[in-house]
Amino acid sequence: MGEEEANVLKVAEKLLESHTLCDSCLGRQFATLGYGMSNSERGRSLKTVLMLQAYVEAEAGKREKIEFLGKLASNGGFEPASQALKRLGVKAKPSRECEICRNVLSKVSRFAEEAARLLAKYEYESFLVGVKVPAEVLEAEDSIRGYYGLAWGESIKSEFSREIGKAISKLTGRNVEFKNPDVVVTVSPYEDKVEVKANPIFIEGRYRKLVAGIPQARWLCSRCRGKGCEACNWTGKKYPESVEEIIEKPILEQSEGEKAEFHAGGREDIDARVLGTGRPFVVEVKDPKRRSLNLDEIAREINSSGKVEVEGLRMADRGAVARVKSAEAATKTYRIVVEAEEDLQDGEFKQIEEFFTGRLIRQWTPRRVLHRRANKEREKMVYSIQVKPLSKRSFEAVINCQGGLYVKELVDGDEGRTKPSMAEVLGKKLKCVDLTVLRVG
């Protein structure tokens, strides 16, 4: 018998003399020694060798080995040791609860069966198991390892998750995936609880808002904050619908998701339209039961609203959210209609074009949004403006600018909070009466 092998058996013997350990909890202390067996098999093998050695010496009359067989039967819960004592004419004491796992590791198959039952509600190809183990259980094991100087073990959490994962895989035919699983199984074995939650799915595309008067996002009633009151006709909302809700509705219905989160490349005012190439967006569906969606059918339902159109719908990954958020600072193109309180001269249209092309604009947060946004100064570039007269007191302008520019305030100056402004340059009161987003990015 080699020195290391003898040392392992000696340590295992000491552990069982002083501690009650099930097969798994004993075997786990030597998890990195040898391959191709579970901790339970490893622990049972150690107990078997120790029992055989002790039995030989007990038959030879060594009383201390009879005592060890008793410890192996009660502390180790090892039935063959009880049978060996019986042959020696000694009655074994009842086996005791494992002091590390409290015999909970013996319930792995039951946790796996409950997980498989819950997983049956989901469409998925891969899963991952996470386990919550109380601190006192981890501390009990760490205390034993520290006392005996054990350096071969693994975490009880690792064993739980691996063994439950193997059992689930056998029951469902699905594979464990560590990087990007479709669903996550969370087991709290000491609370006898199993939970299943799907990782989100992401659908990206571009939308056009064909009509003014609907907000991009859900707008809660300011009085009840979504609870429902007389002011909002018990809907909890200031406006009955939004771009977000129109797009999310068929996606949630198909995916059977818990809820959705709408991410867009910037936002437009409620009275603005979005035409041209549209605005990029991503819908993130939380806890979807279905992951294979008919995107053409979803697009048809959204487009039939007559208020919002989508195109280029496709399944995406989490990185799509960052990509669409980066579009907030991307170049944007707007078409606006401006009205003046007095007649405009022909030369003033050209003056606006020449003055604002390549112009840096400084804007404090507009008064109209101060209630929901921080009051700070922003610097944004106007790259170009093309002006087209409509009448003596109105004109159309196509503005190509840096994302984040407040276009309405570029027109009227917002009482000096935006400098320079068209109103300031012309010395006339101006107002943006129509705004359409033509291009984002």
C-alpha positions as CSV (number, residue, x, y, z in Angstrom):
1,M,0.0,0.0,0.0
2,G,1.5,3.4,-1.1
3,E,2.2,6.2,1.4
4,E,-0.4,8.5,-0.1
5,E,-3.0,5.8,-0.2
6,A,-2.4,4.9,3.4
7,N,-2.6,8.5,4.4
8,V,-6.0,8.9,2.7
9,L,-7.3,5.9,4.5
10,K,-5.9,7.1,7.8
11,V,-7.6,10.6,7.3
12,A,-10.9,8.9,6.4
13,E,-10.6,6.7,9.5
14,K,-10.1,9.7,11.7
15,L,-12.9,11.6,10.1
16,L,-15.4,8.8,10.8
17,E,-14.2,8.3,14.3
18,S,-15.2,11.8,15.2
19,H,-17.8,12.9,12.7
20,T,-21.0,11.6,11.2
21,L,-20.6,11.7,7.5
22,C,-22.7,10.2,4.7
23,D,-21.1,8.6,1.7
24,S,-21.1,11.8,-0.3
25,C,-19.8,14.1,2.4
26,L,-17.0,11.7,3.2
27,G,-16.1,11.2,-0.5
28,R,-16.3,14.9,-1.2
29,Q,-13.3,15.5,1.1
30,F,-11.2,13.5,-1.4
31,A,-13.0,14.8,-4.6
32,T,-9.8,15.7,-6.5
33,L,-8.3,12.2,-6.0
34,G,-9.2,9.9,-8.8
35,Y,-11.7,10.3,-11.6
36,G,-14.7,8.5,-13.1
37,M,-16.7,8.2,-9.8
38,S,-19.1,10.3,-7.9
39,N,-18.4,11.5,-4.4
40,S,-20.9,9.0,-3.1
41,E,-19.1,6.2,-4.8
42,R,-15.8,7.5,-3.5
43,G,-17.0,7.7,0.1
44,R,-18.6,4.3,-0.1
45,S,-15.4,2.8,-1.4
46,L,-13.4,4.3,1.4
47,K,-15.8,3.0,4.0
48,T,-15.7,-0.5,2.3
49,V,-11.9,-0.7,2.5
50,L,-11.9,0.6,6.1
51,M,-14.5,-2.0,7.1
52,L,-12.6,-4.9,5.5
53,Q,-9.4,-3.9,7.3
54,A,-11.2,-3.4,10.6
55,Y,-13.1,-6.7,10.3
56,V,-9.9,-8.7,9.8
57,E,-8.3,-7.1,12.8
58,A,-11.5,-7.4,14.9
59,E,-11.6,-11.1,14.3
60,A,-8.0,-11.3,15.5
61,G,-9.2,-9.8,18.8
62,K,-8.4,-6.2,18.5
63,R,-11.2,-4.5,20.5
64,E,-10.4,-1.0,19.2
65,K,-11.3,-2.3,15.7
66,I,-14.7,-3.5,16.9
67,E,-15.3,0.0,18.3
68,F,-14.3,1.5,14.9
69,L,-16.8,-0.8,13.2
70,G,-19.4,0.6,15.5
71,K,-18.4,4.1,14.6
72,L,-18.5,3.2,10.9
73,A,-22.0,1.8,11.4
74,S,-23.4,4.8,13.3
75,N,-21.2,7.8,12.1
76,G,-20.9,6.5,8.6
77,G,-24.4,5.1,8.3
78,F,-22.7,2.1,6.7
79,E,-25.0,-1.0,6.8
80,P,-22.2,-3.5,5.9
81,A,-20.4,-2.4,9.1
82,S,-23.6,-3.2,11.1
83,Q,-23.7,-6.7,9.4
84,A,-20.0,-7.2,10.3
85,L,-20.7,-6.4,13.9
86,K,-23.7,-8.8,13.9
87,R,-21.3,-11.6,12.8
88,L,-19.0,-10.7,15.6
89,G,-21.9,-10.8,18.1
90,V,-22.1,-7.1,18.6
91,K,-25.3,-5.0,18.2
92,A,-24.7,-1.8,16.2
93,K,-26.1,1.6,17.3
94,P,-28.6,3.3,14.9
95,S,-27.0,5.5,12.2
96,R,-27.1,9.2,12.8
97,E,-27.8,12.2,10.5
98,C,-24.8,13.5,8.5
99,E,-23.5,16.5,10.3
100,I,-22.5,18.4,7.1
101,C,-25.4,17.9,4.6
102,R,-27.9,16.7,7.2
103,N,-28.8,13.9,4.8
104,V,-30.2,16.4,2.3
105,L,-27.8,15.1,-0.4
106,S,-29.9,11.9,-0.4
107,K,-32.8,14.0,-1.9
108,V,-31.1,14.9,-5.1
109,S,-33.4,12.7,-7.3
110,R,-36.5,14.3,-5.7
111,F,-35.2,17.8,-6.5
112,A,-34.4,16.8,-10.0
113,E,-37.9,15.4,-10.5
114,E,-39.5,18.6,-9.3
115,A,-37.3,20.6,-11.6
116,A,-38.2,18.4,-14.6
117,R,-41.9,18.9,-13.7
118,L,-41.5,22.7,-13.7
119,L,-39.3,22.7,-16.8
120,A,-42.1,21.0,-18.8
121,K,-43.8,24.4,-19.1
122,Y,-40.9,25.8,-21.0
123,E,-39.4,25.6,-24.5
124,Y,-35.7,25.2,-24.0
125,E,-32.6,23.4,-25.2
126,S,-30.2,24.0,-22.3
127,F,-30.3,24.7,-18.6
128,L,-28.1,25.5,-15.7
129,V,-28.5,24.6,-12.0
130,G,-27.8,27.0,-9.2
131,V,-27.9,25.9,-5.5
132,K,-28.4,28.0,-2.4
133,V,-26.7,26.4,0.6
134,P,-27.0,28.0,4.1
135,A,-23.8,29.6,5.5
136,E,-23.8,27.3,8.5
137,V,-23.6,24.2,6.3
138,L,-20.6,25.7,4.4
139,E,-19.0,26.7,7.7
140,A,-19.4,23.2,9.1
141,E,-17.5,21.7,6.2
142,D,-14.8,24.4,6.3
143,S,-14.3,23.7,10.0
144,I,-13.7,20.0,9.4
145,R,-11.3,20.7,6.5
146,G,-9.4,23.3,8.4
147,Y,-8.9,21.0,11.4
148,Y,-7.7,18.0,9.4
149,G,-5.8,20.1,6.8
150,L,-7.8,18.6,3.9
151,A,-6.8,19.9,0.5
152,W,-8.5,17.5,-1.8
153,G,-12.2,18.5,-1.4
154,E,-14.7,20.5,-3.4
155,S,-17.7,22.7,-2.4
156,I,-20.9,21.0,-1.4
157,K,-22.6,23.6,-3.6
158,S,-20.7,22.2,-6.6
159,E,-21.7,18.7,-5.7
160,F,-25.3,19.6,-5.3
161,S,-25.5,21.5,-8.6
162,R,-23.6,18.8,-10.6
163,E,-25.6,15.9,-9.3
164,I,-28.9,17.6,-9.7
165,G,-27.9,18.7,-13.2
166,K,-27.0,15.2,-14.2
167,A,-30.3,13.9,-12.9
168,I,-32.3,16.6,-14.7
169,S,-30.4,15.9,-17.9
170,K,-31.2,12.2,-17.6
171,L,-34.9,13.0,-17.0
172,T,-35.3,15.7,-19.7
173,G,-32.8,14.8,-22.4
174,R,-31.5,18.4,-22.3
175,N,-27.9,19.5,-21.7
176,V,-26.3,21.7,-19.1
177,E,-24.9,25.0,-20.5
178,F,-22.7,27.2,-18.3
179,K,-22.3,30.3,-20.5
180,N,-25.7,31.1,-21.9
181,P,-28.4,28.6,-20.8
182,D,-32.0,29.0,-21.9
183,V,-33.3,28.4,-18.4
184,V,-31.9,28.5,-14.9
185,V,-33.0,26.0,-12.2
186,T,-32.5,27.4,-8.7
187,V,-32.6,24.8,-5.9
188,S,-32.8,25.7,-2.2
189,P,-32.4,22.2,-0.8
190,Y,-32.5,23.2,2.9
191,E,-35.8,25.0,2.2
192,D,-37.1,22.2,0.1
193,K,-37.7,24.6,-2.8
194,V,-37.1,24.4,-6.6
195,E,-37.6,27.4,-8.9
196,V,-37.2,27.7,-12.7
197,K,-36.8,30.9,-14.6
198,A,-36.0,31.3,-18.3
199,N,-33.3,33.7,-19.3
200,P,-34.7,36.6,-21.4
201,I,-35.0,36.6,-25.2
202,F,-34.3,39.7,-27.2
203,I,-36.1,40.9,-30.4
204,E,-34.7,43.9,-32.3
205,G,-35.9,46.0,-35.1
206,R,-36.8,49.5,-36.1
207,Y,-40.2,51.3,-35.7
208,R,-42.0,54.1,-37.3
209,K,-44.6,56.1,-35.4
210,L,-47.1,57.1,-38.0
211,V,-49.2,59.4,-35.9
212,A,-48.6,62.1,-33.3
213,G,-50.3,62.0,-29.9
214,I,-49.0,58.7,-28.4
215,P,-45.9,58.4,-26.2
216,Q,-43.1,56.1,-26.8
217,A,-43.3,54.5,-23.4
218,R,-46.1,53.6,-21.0
219,W,-47.1,56.9,-19.3
220,L,-48.4,56.3,-15.8
221,C,-51.1,58.5,-14.3
222,S,-49.4,61.2,-12.3
223,R,-52.1,61.1,-9.7
224,C,-52.2,57.4,-8.8
225,R,-48.9,56.3,-10.3
226,G,-50.4,53.3,-12.0
227,K,-52.7,52.1,-9.3
228,G,-55.9,53.3,-11.0
229,C,-58.1,56.2,-10.0
230,E,-61.0,58.3,-11.2
231,A,-58.7,60.8,-13.0
232,C,-57.3,58.0,-15.3
233,N,-60.6,56.1,-15.6
234,W,-59.0,53.4,-13.4
235,T,-56.5,52.5,-16.1
236,G,-53.5,53.7,-14.2
237,K,-52.2,55.4,-17.3
238,K,-52.2,59.0,-18.6
239,Y,-52.5,57.8,-22.2
240,P,-54.3,54.7,-23.2
241,E,-51.5,53.3,-25.4
242,S,-47.9,53.8,-26.4
243,V,-45.4,52.6,-29.0
244,E,-44.0,50.3,-26.4
245,E,-47.3,48.6,-25.6
246,I,-48.3,48.3,-29.2
247,I,-45.0,46.5,-30.1
248,E,-44.8,44.4,-26.9
249,K,-48.4,43.0,-26.9
250,P,-48.0,40.4,-29.7
251,I,-44.5,39.5,-28.5
252,L,-45.6,38.8,-25.0
253,E,-48.6,36.8,-26.3
254,Q,-46.4,34.5,-28.4
255,S,-43.6,34.1,-25.9
256,E,-45.9,33.8,-22.9
257,G,-43.4,36.0,-21.1
258,E,-43.8,37.4,-17.6
259,K,-43.2,41.0,-18.8
260,A,-41.2,42.9,-21.3
261,E,-38.7,45.8,-21.2
262,F,-38.5,48.2,-24.1
263,H,-35.1,49.7,-25.1
264,A,-34.9,52.3,-27.8
265,G,-32.3,54.4,-29.5
266,G,-33.5,57.7,-28.0
267,R,-37.0,58.9,-27.7
268,E,-39.4,61.3,-29.5
269,D,-41.9,63.7,-28.0
270,I,-45.5,62.6,-27.8
271,D,-46.4,65.1,-30.6
272,A,-43.7,63.9,-32.9
273,R,-43.8,61.3,-35.6
274,V,-41.0,58.9,-36.5
275,L,-40.9,58.1,-40.3
276,G,-38.1,57.4,-42.8
277,T,-35.8,54.6,-41.6
278,G,-37.4,54.6,-38.2
279,R,-35.9,54.3,-34.7
280,P,-34.0,51.2,-33.6
281,F,-35.4,49.3,-30.6
282,V,-35.0,46.0,-28.6
283,V,-37.7,44.2,-26.7
284,E,-36.4,42.2,-23.8
285,V,-38.9,39.5,-22.7
286,K,-38.5,38.3,-19.1
287,D,-39.1,34.6,-18.3
288,P,-40.4,33.5,-21.7
289,K,-42.1,30.1,-21.8
290,R,-41.6,30.0,-25.6
291,R,-38.4,31.0,-27.4
292,S,-39.3,30.3,-31.0
293,L,-41.4,33.1,-32.3
294,N,-43.1,33.8,-35.6
295,L,-41.7,37.3,-36.2
296,D,-43.5,37.8,-39.5
297,E,-46.8,37.3,-37.7
298,I,-45.8,39.6,-34.9
299,A,-44.9,42.3,-37.4
300,R,-48.2,42.0,-39.2
301,E,-50.2,42.4,-36.0
302,I,-48.1,45.5,-35.0
303,N,-48.4,47.1,-38.4
304,S,-52.2,46.5,-38.5
305,S,-52.5,49.1,-35.7
306,G,-52.2,51.9,-38.2
307,K,-50.2,53.8,-35.6
308,V,-46.9,52.0,-35.4
309,E,-45.0,50.0,-38.1
310,V,-42.0,47.8,-37.5
311,E,-39.5,46.2,-39.9
312,G,-36.4,44.1,-39.7
313,L,-37.6,42.1,-36.7
314,R,-35.0,39.5,-35.7
315,M,-33.9,37.5,-32.6
316,A,-30.9,39.0,-31.0
317,D,-28.7,38.6,-27.9
318,R,-28.1,40.7,-24.8
319,G,-25.5,42.8,-26.7
320,A,-28.3,44.3,-28.8
321,V,-29.4,46.4,-25.8
322,A,-26.0,48.1,-25.7
323,R,-26.0,48.6,-29.4
324,V,-29.5,50.2,-29.5
325,K,-28.6,52.4,-26.5
326,S,-25.5,53.7,-28.3
327,A,-27.9,55.0,-31.0
328,E,-29.1,57.6,-28.5
329,A,-25.9,59.6,-29.3
330,A,-25.9,58.8,-33.0
331,T,-26.5,61.3,-35.7
332,K,-30.2,62.1,-36.2
333,T,-32.2,63.7,-38.9
334,Y,-35.4,65.7,-38.2
335,R,-38.0,67.5,-40.4
336,I,-39.7,70.4,-38.6
337,V,-42.3,73.0,-39.5
338,V,-41.7,76.4,-37.9
339,E,-44.2,79.3,-37.6
340,A,-43.3,82.9,-36.8
341,E,-45.4,85.6,-35.2
342,E,-44.4,88.1,-38.0
343,D,-43.4,87.9,-41.7
344,L,-40.1,86.3,-42.6
345,Q,-37.8,87.8,-45.2
346,D,-36.3,85.7,-48.0
347,G,-32.8,86.3,-46.8
348,E,-33.6,85.0,-43.3
349,F,-34.1,81.4,-44.6
350,K,-30.6,81.4,-46.0
351,Q,-29.3,83.1,-42.8
352,I,-30.6,80.1,-40.8
353,E,-29.0,77.6,-43.1
354,E,-25.6,79.3,-43.1
355,F,-25.5,80.2,-39.4
356,F,-26.4,76.8,-38.0
357,T,-24.5,74.5,-40.3
358,G,-21.6,73.2,-38.3
359,R,-22.7,75.1,-35.2
360,L,-22.2,74.0,-31.6
361,I,-25.4,74.5,-29.5
362,R,-25.4,74.8,-25.7
363,Q,-28.6,73.7,-24.0
364,W,-29.8,73.6,-20.5
365,T,-32.4,70.9,-19.8
366,P,-35.7,72.3,-21.3
367,R,-38.2,73.6,-18.8
368,R,-40.8,71.2,-20.2
369,V,-38.9,68.1,-19.0
370,L,-37.2,69.5,-15.9
371,H,-39.7,67.6,-13.7
372,R,-38.2,64.3,-14.8
373,R,-34.6,65.1,-15.9
374,A,-31.6,66.6,-14.3
375,N,-31.0,70.3,-14.9
376,K,-27.6,70.4,-16.7
377,E,-26.0,71.9,-19.7
378,R,-25.4,69.9,-22.8
379,E,-23.3,70.7,-25.9
380,K,-24.6,69.3,-29.2
381,M,-23.6,69.8,-32.8
382,V,-25.9,70.9,-35.7
383,Y,-24.2,69.5,-38.8
384,S,-26.4,70.9,-41.5
385,I,-29.8,72.6,-42.0
386,Q,-31.8,72.9,-45.3
387,V,-34.7,75.4,-45.1
388,K,-37.7,75.5,-47.4
389,P,-40.2,78.4,-47.2
390,L,-43.8,77.4,-46.8
391,S,-45.4,80.8,-46.5
392,K,-44.5,84.3,-45.3
393,R,-44.7,83.2,-41.7
394,S,-43.6,79.5,-41.9
395,F,-40.9,77.3,-43.2
396,E,-39.8,73.7,-43.2
397,A,-36.3,72.7,-42.1
398,V,-34.5,69.4,-42.4
399,I,-31.9,69.2,-39.5
400,N,-29.0,66.8,-39.4
401,C,-27.6,66.9,-35.9
402,Q,-25.9,65.1,-33.0
403,G,-28.2,62.8,-31.0
404,G,-29.6,64.4,-27.9
405,L,-30.2,67.8,-29.3
406,Y,-33.5,69.3,-28.2
407,V,-34.9,70.5,-31.6
408,K,-37.9,72.4,-30.4
409,E,-35.7,74.5,-28.1
410,L,-33.3,75.0,-31.0
411,V,-36.2,76.9,-32.6
412,D,-37.7,79.0,-29.8
413,G,-34.6,79.3,-27.5
414,D,-36.6,78.2,-24.3
415,E,-36.3,81.6,-22.8
416,G,-32.5,81.7,-23.2
417,R,-31.8,78.2,-22.0
418,T,-30.7,77.2,-25.5
419,K,-28.0,79.3,-27.2
420,P,-27.9,80.1,-30.0
421,S,-31.5,79.5,-31.3
422,M,-33.3,80.4,-34.5
423,A,-35.4,82.9,-32.6
424,E,-32.3,84.6,-31.2
425,V,-30.6,84.7,-34.6
426,L,-33.6,86.2,-36.4
427,G,-34.8,88.3,-33.5
428,K,-38.3,87.0,-33.9
429,K,-40.6,84.7,-31.9
430,L,-40.7,81.3,-33.5
431,K,-42.4,78.0,-32.6
432,C,-42.0,74.4,-33.8
433,V,-45.5,73.3,-34.7
434,D,-44.6,69.9,-36.3
435,L,-41.6,67.5,-35.7
436,T,-40.9,64.3,-37.5
437,V,-37.9,62.0,-37.0
438,L,-36.6,60.9,-40.3
439,R,-33.4,59.0,-39.4
440,V,-31.6,57.6,-36.4
441,G,-28.1,56.5,-36.9
